[in-house]
Amino acid sequence: MEKFVRSYIGANDRNHIDKNTYDEFLLKCEFLSKKITSFIKYLRASEQKGFRYS
């Protein structure tokens, strides 16, 4: 994901994409990042543990 984000940043710097597309992509990345972080917190707090680590 990080590599993909960096390529979008570079594309914006080189004017390969317009500002609106870049801003929309950034908002989606921030939204996804928050969702992933919340999911990880949920998993860590869960009583249910995976078989691998039991």
KOLMILO-106604 format. One record per residue: z negated, x negated, y of N, C-alpha, C, O, CB in turn; residue number from 0; residue in three letters. Coordinates in nm, 3 decimals. Glycine has a CB too. Example, Ala and Ser with C-alpha at 12.3 -4.5 7.8 and 13.67 -1.06 7.14 Angstrom:
// KOLMILO-106604
SITE    n.up  n.east n.north   ca.up ca.east ca.north    c.up  c.east c.north    o.up  o.east o.north   cb.up cb.east cb.north num residuo
SITE  -0.780  -1.319  -0.569  -0.780  -1.230   -0.450  -0.780  -1.320  -0.330  -0.846  -1.424  -0.332  -0.905  -1.131   -0.447   0     ALA
SITE  -0.708  -1.285  -0.225  -0.714  -1.367   -0.106  -0.787  -1.290   0.003  -0.804  -1.341   0.114  -0.572  -1.408   -0.060   1     SER
This chain:
// KOLMILO-106604
SITE    n.up  n.east n.north   ca.up ca.east ca.north    c.up  c.east c.north    o.up  o.east o.north   cb.up cb.east cb.north num residuo
SITE   0.000  -0.083  -0.119   0.000   0.000    0.000   0.000  -0.087   0.125   0.071  -0.060   0.222  -0.121   0.094    0.000   0     MET
SITE  -0.081  -0.193   0.122  -0.092  -0.281    0.238   0.043  -0.342   0.273   0.079  -0.351   0.391  -0.195  -0.392    0.212   1     GLU
SITE   0.118  -0.383   0.171   0.250  -0.442    0.194   0.343  -0.341   0.260   0.422  -0.376   0.348   0.310  -0.492    0.061   2     LYS
SITE   0.333  -0.215   0.215   0.416  -0.108    0.270   0.381  -0.085   0.416   0.470  -0.067   0.500   0.399   0.021    0.190   3     PHE
SITE   0.252  -0.085   0.448   0.207  -0.064    0.586   0.256  -0.177   0.674   0.304  -0.154   0.785   0.054  -0.053    0.593   4     VAL
SITE   0.243  -0.299   0.625   0.289  -0.414    0.703   0.439  -0.407   0.731   0.483  -0.445   0.839   0.256  -0.544    0.631   5     ARG
SITE   0.517  -0.358   0.635   0.661  -0.349    0.657   0.692  -0.243   0.763   0.787  -0.259   0.840   0.734  -0.316    0.526   6     SER
SITE   0.613  -0.136   0.767   0.632  -0.034    0.871   0.596  -0.090   1.007   0.664  -0.063   1.106   0.548   0.091    0.841   7     TYR
SITE   0.489  -0.169   1.013   0.450  -0.230    1.140   0.560  -0.323   1.189   0.596  -0.323   1.307   0.317  -0.307    1.126   8     ILE
SITE   0.614  -0.403   1.097   0.723  -0.493    1.134   0.847  -0.416   1.177   0.917  -0.458   1.270   0.757  -0.583    1.017   9     GLY
SITE   0.875  -0.304   1.110   0.991  -0.222    1.146   0.974  -0.166   1.286   1.070  -0.155   1.362   1.011  -0.109    1.045  10     ALA
SITE   0.851  -0.129   1.319   0.825  -0.078    1.454   0.841  -0.190   1.556   0.900  -0.168   1.662   0.684  -0.016    1.462  11     ASN
SITE   0.790  -0.308   1.526   0.800  -0.421    1.619   0.946  -0.458   1.645   0.980  -0.499   1.756   0.725  -0.542    1.562  12     ASP
SITE   1.030  -0.442   1.544   1.172  -0.477    1.559   1.258  -0.358   1.598   1.381  -0.366   1.598   1.224  -0.536    1.429  13     ARG
SITE   1.193  -0.247   1.632   1.261  -0.125    1.677   1.355  -0.067   1.572   1.458  -0.010   1.607   1.337  -0.153    1.803  14     ASN
SITE   1.321  -0.082   1.443   1.400  -0.021    1.337   1.365   0.127   1.320   1.446   0.205   1.269   1.378  -0.095    1.205  15     HIS
SITE   1.245   0.165   1.361   1.204   0.305    1.359   1.154   0.343   1.498   1.109   0.258   1.574   1.094   0.330    1.251  16     ILE
SITE   1.164   0.471   1.528   1.120   0.513    1.661   0.968   0.531   1.665   0.902   0.535   1.561   1.190   0.642    1.702  17     ASP
SITE   0.916   0.543   1.784   0.771   0.551    1.806   0.711   0.675   1.738   0.601   0.666   1.682   0.741   0.555    1.956  18     LYS
SITE   0.780   0.788   1.741   0.727   0.910    1.679   0.712   0.893   1.529   0.612   0.935   1.472   0.817   1.029    1.711  19     ASN
SITE   0.811   0.834   1.464   0.804   0.811    1.320   0.690   0.718   1.286   0.616   0.741   1.190   0.937   0.754    1.268  20     THR
SITE   0.675   0.615   1.364   0.567   0.518    1.344   0.430   0.585   1.359   0.341   0.566   1.276   0.580   0.402    1.442  21     TYR
SITE   0.414   0.664   1.466   0.286   0.732    1.491   0.254   0.830   1.378   0.139   0.840   1.335   0.290   0.806    1.625  22     ASP
SITE   0.355   0.903   1.331   0.336   0.997    1.221   0.293   0.924   1.094   0.204   0.969   1.023   0.464   1.077    1.196  23     GLU
SITE   0.357   0.812   1.066   0.321   0.732    0.949   0.178   0.681   0.960   0.104   0.683   0.862   0.419   0.614    0.934  24     PHE
SITE   0.140   0.635   1.077   0.005   0.584    1.099  -0.100   0.693   1.077  -0.204   0.667   1.016  -0.008   0.526    1.240  25     LEU
SITE  -0.074   0.813   1.125  -0.166   0.924    1.104  -0.181   0.956   0.955  -0.291   0.982   0.907  -0.118   1.048    1.180  26     LEU
SITE  -0.070   0.953   0.883  -0.074   0.980    0.739  -0.153   0.872   0.666  -0.227   0.901   0.572   0.068   0.989    0.683  27     LYS
SITE  -0.137   0.747   0.707  -0.212   0.637    0.646  -0.361   0.652   0.671  -0.442   0.632   0.581  -0.163   0.502    0.699  28     CYS
SITE  -0.398   0.687   0.792  -0.539   0.706    0.824  -0.598   0.822   0.743  -0.709   0.811   0.692  -0.557   0.732    0.975  29     GLU
SITE  -0.524   0.932   0.731  -0.568   1.047    0.654  -0.588   1.007   0.508  -0.691   1.039   0.448  -0.466   1.162    0.665  30     PHE
SITE  -0.491   0.938   0.452  -0.498   0.896    0.312  -0.613   0.799   0.291  -0.684   0.808   0.190  -0.366   0.832    0.268  31     LEU
SITE  -0.633   0.708   0.382  -0.742   0.612    0.372  -0.877   0.682   0.367  -0.964   0.646   0.288  -0.738   0.514    0.489  32     SER
SITE  -0.895   0.783   0.452  -1.020   0.859    0.453  -1.040   0.935   0.323  -1.152   0.940   0.271  -1.022   0.957    0.571  33     LYS
SITE  -0.933   0.992   0.269  -0.943   1.065    0.142  -0.981   0.971   0.028  -1.066   1.005  -0.055  -0.809   1.135    0.111  34     LYS
SITE  -0.921   0.854   0.023  -0.951   0.757   -0.082  -1.095   0.710  -0.071  -1.165   0.699  -0.171  -0.854   0.636   -0.075  35     ILE
SITE  -1.139   0.681   0.051  -1.277   0.638    0.073  -1.376   0.745   0.029  -1.476   0.715  -0.036  -1.299   0.604    0.221  36     THR
SITE  -1.347   0.870   0.063  -1.435   0.981    0.021  -1.439   0.994  -0.130  -1.546   1.017  -0.187  -1.388   1.113    0.083  37     SER
SITE  -1.326   0.979  -0.194  -1.319   0.990   -0.339  -1.400   0.878  -0.407  -1.470   0.903  -0.505  -1.174   0.986   -0.386  38     PHE
SITE  -1.390   0.758  -0.355  -1.465   0.645   -0.410  -1.616   0.669  -0.393  -1.693   0.642  -0.485  -1.422   0.512   -0.342  39     ILE
SITE  -1.658   0.718  -0.277  -1.799   0.749   -0.255  -1.846   0.856  -0.353  -1.955   0.847  -0.408  -1.824   0.796   -0.110  40     LYS
SITE  -1.763   0.957  -0.375  -1.797   1.063   -0.470  -1.815   1.006  -0.610  -1.912   1.039  -0.678  -1.687   1.171   -0.470  41     TYR
SITE  -1.724   0.921  -0.652  -1.732   0.863   -0.786  -1.857   0.776  -0.801  -1.922   0.781  -0.906  -1.608   0.779   -0.815  42     LEU
SITE  -1.891   0.700  -0.701  -2.010   0.615   -0.709  -2.138   0.697  -0.715  -2.234   0.657  -0.781  -2.015   0.522   -0.589  43     ARG
SITE  -2.141   0.811  -0.648  -2.260   0.895   -0.646  -2.269   0.988  -0.767  -2.374   1.049  -0.790  -2.262   0.977   -0.519  44     ALA
SITE  -2.163   1.000  -0.842  -2.157   1.093   -0.953  -2.250   1.050  -1.068  -2.266   0.931  -1.096  -2.015   1.105   -1.003  45     SER
SITE  -2.309   1.148  -1.132  -2.391   1.122   -1.251  -2.304   1.088  -1.370  -2.347   1.017  -1.461  -2.480   1.243   -1.284  46     GLU
SITE  -2.183   1.138  -1.370  -2.089   1.115   -1.481  -2.036   0.972  -1.473  -1.978   0.933  -1.371  -1.971   1.218   -1.477  47     GLN
SITE  -2.056   0.896  -1.576  -2.007   0.758   -1.580  -1.898   0.747  -1.685  -1.899   0.820  -1.784  -2.122   0.657   -1.610  48     LYS
SITE  -1.805   0.658  -1.664  -1.697   0.640   -1.760  -1.746   0.579  -1.889  -1.848   0.511  -1.891  -1.589   0.553   -1.701  49     GLY
SITE  -1.673   0.603  -1.996  -1.709   0.549   -2.127  -1.705   0.397  -2.128  -1.782   0.332  -2.199  -1.615   0.604   -2.234  50     PHE
SITE  -1.617   0.342  -2.050  -1.599   0.198   -2.048  -1.725   0.125  -2.001  -1.755   0.016  -2.050  -1.483   0.161   -1.960  51     ARG
SITE  -1.797   0.184  -1.909  -1.911   0.117   -1.849  -2.045   0.173  -1.894  -2.149   0.138  -1.837  -1.900   0.125   -1.699  52     TYR
SITE  -2.045   0.257  -1.992  -2.171   0.318   -2.039  -2.252   0.221  -2.120  -2.360   0.255  -2.168  -2.143   0.443   -2.122  53     SER
